[in-house]
Every structure is written in C-alpha cells, then in structure tokens.
Amino acid sequence: MKKIIQNFPGYHLLPFCIAASLTFSFAAEQNLANGAEIKKDTRSKIVEHDAGVFRADPSYPEEEYDIEAQLQIYGGKSAYPVTRPLLEIGNPLYSGGPLVEGGDALGELNPTFTELYVYGDWRSALAFNDNGNVEVGQVATRLNLDIDYKFTGTERIHAILRPLDGQGEFSRCEFFGDDAPNNDPNKKCDAQIDGNLDALFFEGDAGALYAGFSGEYSSLDVPFSLGLMPLLFQNGIWIEDAFTGVATAIPSLNSPLLDITNMDISFFYGFDKVTNQAFKDDQNANADHNVNIFGVATFVEAMEAYWEAGFARLDGEGGFDDESYNSATIAYTKRYGALLSNSIRAIWSFGQDRDNNLQDTADGLILLVENSLITSLPSTLVPYGNFFVGIDRPQSAARADGLLKNTGINFETDGLTGFPKLNDTGQNAFGGAIGVSYLFNLDRQIVIEAATNQVIEGENEVGRSLRGDEYALGLRYQQNINEAWLFRADAMHGWRTEEQNISGARFEIRRKF
C-alpha cells in the first residue's frame, strides 16, 4: 500500500492537500451554519438545523421481511363491484384502459366520440299514510331515467324521463283508506303512463368549441346549457327546478389578494316551466307557464369558509303580473376545529306589489341554521341540530315545495307515496329539528329525529298554511343489499294543535342502474 502511495504523482504534497481539504470543509460548514455567503432568493431565509425534528426510520426486528406481501400491496388489488347503466354505447362509463381515437368533426382540438348512456333508478314502496284529512294504504312505483348522449369531452345532450308518473301522481294500487285514485271509489289501481320529458337540454363549453373550430387552444372555460334544464343552488333550498331557458358560468376564479381560492359565477334565465309556490292558478296549482326568472348565483371559497349568494327576479305574466317579486340569498358555511360544522342561510323575498290590496304571497325573510357535531367517528356518527325562523311569507326562487326540505326528515316527503310531513313553508314560524345519524360501516344508516314548528303572531293567521304549533318524531333506516339494491324504511308521527295529527310508515326497495 505504501508503495502505491509513493508511486502516486506528487505524493509528497498529499499531507498538504489533506490538511487543506479539512480546512476548507470546516470553513464551508461554518458558513452554512451561519448562513453567510450563501446565494439565495431574497424571499427565502435560512432555517437553523434542529436535529430533534428527525426520528429514526421504523424498525421491525421481530418480523421477517416478506417480499410477496409487499408485492400484494400493489398487485393484489381488484375492482370494486359497481352497478352499470342500463345501456352503454361507445366507451363504457368510468372504465379503465385505452380509449378509442376520437373524430375531428368539431376540430382536432375538440375530438368527438359516440357515448350513449341510460341510467337512473326504479323505486317501489309500500306505505300506510295518515295525513290528517286523508288516510290511505298503497303500493306505488316510479322510474327515473337519465339519457345521456355525450359526443365530446365537454358537449352532450341530456334528457330525463319519468314514464310511470304524471301530474304529481304515481302508478299505484290502494288497498285501504278513503283516498281513491283520481277520486274514483271504484278504482283501486291507477297506472300513470307519461311520455313527456322532464328535462331535455344541450350542455357544452364555448371555450372548447372555439378551440375545435379555430384550431387554436383556448385559455377560457365558458360552460353553458340551454333547453329544459335542471338547476340546483344552495343544496336545493333556493333553487331546485327544471325550467326552459339558458344558463352560463364563469368558473374557477381566484384572487390571492382577497384570499379567494375558488369562485364560480353563474347566470341563468328561464321563460317556461318555472315552478314557484307564490304563483297559483284557479285550481291552486303552480302556474309554471306564466312565470319568467332571471338571475345570478355564486359560490366563493375564501377565509377558510364557503360562501354562497344569489339574486333572482321572478316576473309573472298573463294575469300574474302583480305577483312578481325579487329573491336574494346569502349563505356561510364553515367548520370550527374538530367540534362543529355550521351553515347559516338567509333567503329574502321582496318587491311584490299586489293589486286591489290582495295579500302578498312572497314578501318575507327566512333564516336557516344547520349544525352538525364532529364526533370521534366523524364520517359515520353525526349528531345534528337545524333551526329556522321565518318572518312573513318568504319563498324560494324556484322549487315545487317549501323552504324546510333540508331542516330534517320530518319536513320532507318521499316523492312517491305522499308520506306525511310537517308544514315546510317556514312562513311566520320558527322551529327546527335535532337528531342523530349513524352510518355503521357506511353500508347502512339509521336516523332518529325530533322536530317542531312554532307559529308567530298567533294561530290561524289568514293566508298562512301553518295553522298552529306542530311536533314530530321521525325514524329512518337504510340498508345496502348490494351495489345495485337498497332497502329503506321510514316512520313518523306528528302532533298538531290546530289540525288532526299525522302519521306514516313506509318500506321502499330501490334499484339503481
């Protein structure tokens, strides 16, 4: 070894080199430690080293390393069973693997595909309902079909059919009670066959269409839809309706200055099929052919919270001009540590001016407060308390029923058998619901709830559908049979001070596809 070192050129200088290297290394280490003479971005800073923040790698001395078990982490996976649409033409829905090459009918930058899907669900229920004045036992069924023809990544035509119900009535057989189908006591069964479309609209993106036609990439996303289209804002409380019109949005905005991480602004206009309880015809049905709507809605993620706001103008025509009004809304949703999730919503109806001193149908304010506690099982065990106070006669902008749908299970019906519920208008009333929802292993659910409606300004107020105080207890149980079939059972009993009590029990089977 000594001879090798001696044969190295300049070996006599080796001690000097070693000493110089050690000196340079020590100096460099001192400079790094002190942050001196280090070129860095002006926006960065030197952080002192803290050995205490690092821990040793984990050690498993008692377990032998198993290479096959390690390989199974990635190679032992299998697809989770899912239900498939009734019809799939073209690329299967949410499938893996390579996709077929698209066409260029709309341009090379907006490739076309042929993808046709039919999906939805089929619901059937056995119910025993006592709505106070009406008592009936029945078996009812409904079929919801979504037909989706998608021909680019952003453009599609969508239709919704409900062939087994019409005019608010569902195909059913009644085996006891005094509510005969279509008021015919000799008719125990009624088959409602409806070929009308509940929705038919085109949906696309102007930016993608421009890119395809021009051959130039677009930096803008301008989604839009037109036709008989469903719209939903604020979880359906403010708007949940399908009307004929047009809608567009400015999506994915942000502002570091205002601490806005994401913001969308939507604009909409409807001229037919606008559903609103403030506009009633001579048969006390919603006059949806005589109402126009236009407005704007937005959501903003900012200040570690979620904001929603909107404004809409409802214009009546054909004798409903004096029922026109404005609707404004604002909502604030935030999670407070590991304790509480809270949403506060306000909906204000104003500007209605009835002729001949008739009573207003939309003139008031409602405040909705939704709360859920965060437990040690945050995804499955959810205690909740939702409350409201309504002044005068607030109305949504567009929906078929009242404003309290999301307050609790005792304020919602089933959309099938006419299951009893507390008054959901929120007009000159206050109250709420407290309950608990438990989802076990995410394969079943049980909900237990108590709810109340309390009148403001005395009982039997003229023009108010809520005549007196109401109380209710409700129970719900849901069970997944498999990925396609679901069983659900509901029961409730309501006590009403100025009307007959209500109660109901129902059992439902739902097939999803």
JOSUL-V254471 format. One record per helix or strand of 2 or more residues. SS is the DSSP state (~ for helix, > for strand). FROM is the first residue (numbers start at 1). LEN is the number of residues. If there is no record, write none. Layout:
BEGIN
SS;FROM;LEN
SS;FROM;LEN
END
This chain:
BEGIN
~;2;6
~;11;24
~;51;3
~;67;9
>;87;3
>;112;19
>;135;18
>;156;6
>;165;2
>;169;9
~;181;3
>;189;2
>;197;9
~;206;9
>;223;11
~;234;3
>;239;17
>;260;13
>;291;12
>;305;12
~;321;3
>;325;12
>;340;11
~;355;3
>;363;11
>;381;13
>;398;2
~;409;3
>;429;10
>;444;12
>;470;11
>;485;12
>;502;11
END
